[in-house]
């Protein structure tokens, strides 16, 4: 399942990745700011919920 489409808007760029790859990347990620830690936890939760419903 592809989660993200490649987009270019206002200088932002995102690549499409499989949900399993996204989970692995997030698990290895170490945010360097306070908000990033919460964003990482939120996104991992979304991916885990998506995995459990498929």
N, C-alpha and C positions, 0 to 999 in steps of 0.2 A: 504494500500500500504506500503510495507516494503521499507525503504529508504536506510538502511545500512545493509551490511552483516557483520557478525562477522569476524573480521580479527585479526591476530596476526603477527606483523612484526616489527622488530627492537624495541621490548619492548612496542609497542603501542597496545592497546586493545580497540575495539569498539563493542558495543552491537547493535543488530537490534531492532528498535522500530517503531511503527506505526507513520505516519506523524503527526497525531493529537497529539500524546504523545510528539513527538519531539518539536512541536510548544509550547505546554504548558511548557515543561522543559526550553526551551529557553526564554520564556516570564518571567519566574521566576528567571532565571540566572542573577547574578550580577558579571560580570567580574571584576577581581582585577587588570587588567593591561590595558594600553592604547590600544594596538592592539586588545585585547579581546572584547572591546566595538564595534569596527568596524566589527569584525568577527561575533559577535552576531547579529548585525543589518543586515549584508549580509545574514547570514543563515536564519534568520526570513523572509527576503524578498524572498529567494528561496522557502521556504516552503509555503508562502502565494501565490506565483505565481503558484506553483504546485497544490495547493488546488483549485485555480480559474480555472485551465484548465481541471480539472477532473469533 
